[in-house]
Amino acid sequence: MLSSYFPPKQQSSLSSDVELLRVLAFEMADYVFALPISLIFKVIDCPPITKSHDSDLGIADFDGRTVVVVNLAQKLSTQNSTNESWQKRFLILTQTRQKELCGIPIDFPPALIEIPKKNIQPLPLSARQIKALSIATHVVTLYKSEHSVNFLMGKEEVKIFLIGI
């Protein structure tokens, strides 16, 4: 579960000058993805979603507005299955590049974390050819020894794939 806070590692007295990027991280399709907090409108309990039978898009109502919902779990699935469940517990509301409200349904609460900007690396173009990583633009690796990471489940490190950077 991603309910942990990731405090930056204190390396020296200059560490207070380290620029941090605040992101909302969530698990999906055996990966950890994150969106910059500046792109997040709200996280809500997931309302009923009207799904399309032939795509990974659906719609939901939020405060009297219709919101496009992107089922990333289905989009990222390596199988060509439209059976990926739309029934999720939470909905991350964000904006598209066209400034339309968009929702991403997730199973578990996301985590608000801070990542040192200097550790963020562009995701190589060849890695973006992998279906599950095609939505990411950057990647950062967090190490258990450097952070209070409860969701690593025995892993020493976790790669977080950043969207919208």
C-alpha positions in Angstrom: 0.0 0.0 0.0 1.3 3.5 -0.8 0.3 5.3 2.4 3.9 6.1 3.3 5.7 9.4 3.3 9.1 9.4 1.7 11.3 12.0 3.5 14.4 13.1 1.6 17.6 11.6 2.8 19.7 14.1 4.9 23.1 14.1 3.3 24.6 17.3 4.5 23.7 20.7 5.9 23.2 21.8 2.3 20.4 19.3 1.8 17.8 21.9 2.7 18.6 23.4 -0.6 17.6 20.3 -2.5 14.7 21.0 -4.8 11.9 18.5 -4.3 9.1 17.5 -6.5 5.8 16.5 -4.7 4.0 13.7 -6.4 1.0 11.5 -5.8 2.2 7.9 -6.3 0.0 4.9 -7.0 0.4 1.2 -7.8 -0.9 -0.2 -11.1 -0.1 -3.3 -13.2 2.9 -4.2 -11.0 4.4 -0.7 -11.4 4.4 2.4 -9.3 3.4 5.6 -11.2 3.3 9.2 -10.0 1.7 12.4 -11.1 3.0 15.8 -10.0 0.8 17.2 -7.2 0.4 20.4 -9.3 -1.6 18.3 -11.9 -3.9 16.7 -9.3 -7.4 18.3 -8.9 -8.7 15.9 -6.2 -8.8 12.3 -5.1 -12.3 11.0 -4.4 -14.1 7.7 -3.7 -14.7 6.2 -7.1 -18.2 6.9 -8.4 -20.0 4.5 -10.7 -18.3 4.4 -14.1 -20.1 3.9 -17.4 -17.6 2.0 -19.5 -17.1 1.6 -23.2 -17.1 -2.0 -24.4 -14.3 -1.6 -26.8 -11.9 0.8 -25.2 -10.1 1.8 -22.0 -12.2 4.9 -21.7 -15.4 5.5 -19.7 -17.3 8.3 -18.1 -18.4 9.2 -14.5 -20.2 12.1 -12.9 -18.5 14.4 -10.4 -20.1 17.5 -9.0 -22.6 17.7 -11.8 -19.9 17.4 -14.5 -19.1 14.5 -16.8 -15.5 13.2 -16.4 -13.7 11.1 -18.8 -12.2 8.1 -17.0 -9.1 6.3 -18.3 -8.8 2.7 -17.1 -5.0 2.6 -17.0 -5.0 -0.9 -15.6 -6.7 -2.1 -18.8 -4.5 0.2 -21.0 -1.4 -1.2 -19.4 -2.4 -4.8 -19.4 -0.2 -7.0 -21.6 -3.3 -9.1 -22.5 -5.8 -7.9 -24.9 -8.6 -8.2 -22.4 -11.5 -5.8 -21.8 -12.4 -7.7 -18.7 -10.1 -5.6 -16.4 -12.3 -4.4 -13.6 -13.5 -0.8 -13.7 -14.7 -1.1 -10.1 -12.0 0.7 -8.1 -12.0 2.3 -4.7 -10.6 5.7 -5.6 -10.5 8.1 -8.5 -7.6 10.5 -9.1 -9.0 13.6 -10.8 -6.5 15.4 -13.0 -6.6 17.6 -16.1 -5.7 16.7 -19.7 -3.5 18.9 -21.8 -6.7 20.3 -23.2 -7.7 21.3 -19.6 -10.5 18.8 -19.4 -11.1 16.9 -16.2 -10.0 13.3 -16.4 -10.2 10.5 -13.9 -7.8 7.6 -13.2 -9.4 4.8 -11.1 -7.1 3.0 -8.6 -7.5 0.2 -6.0 -5.5 1.6 -3.2 -5.0 5.1 -1.7 -2.2 7.0 -3.4 0.8 8.3 -1.4 2.0 11.9 -1.3 5.8 11.7 -1.6 8.7 14.1 -2.2 11.4 13.2 -4.7 14.7 15.1 -5.1 14.5 16.6 -8.6 18.2 15.8 -9.2 17.3 12.1 -9.0 14.7 12.2 -11.8 15.9 10.8 -15.1 14.2 10.9 -18.5 12.8 7.5 -19.5 14.7 6.4 -22.6 12.6 6.3 -25.7 13.2 2.6 -26.1 11.7 1.9 -22.7 8.6 3.9 -23.7 8.0 1.2 -26.4 7.0 -1.2 -23.5 3.2 -1.0 -23.4 3.1 -0.5 -19.6 5.7 2.3 -19.7 4.3 4.1 -22.7 2.5 6.7 -20.5 5.6 7.6 -18.5 8.2 10.3 -19.4 10.6 10.1 -16.5 11.8 7.6 -13.8 13.2 7.8 -10.4 14.5 5.1 -8.1 14.0 5.2 -4.4 16.0 3.0 -2.0 14.8 1.5 1.2 17.9 2.6 3.0 17.2 6.2 2.1 13.4 6.4 2.7 10.7 5.3 5.0 9.1 3.0 2.4 6.4 0.7 3.8 5.1 -0.5 0.4 8.4 -2.1 -0.8 7.3 -5.4 0.6 10.8 -6.7 1.1 12.3 -5.0 -2.0 15.4 -2.8 -1.5 14.4 -0.4 -4.2 11.4 0.8 -6.2 11.3 2.5 -9.6 8.6 5.2 -9.8 7.5 6.1 -13.4 6.5 9.7 -13.6 3.6 10.9 -15.8 3.1 14.5 -17.0 6.5 15.9 -16.1 
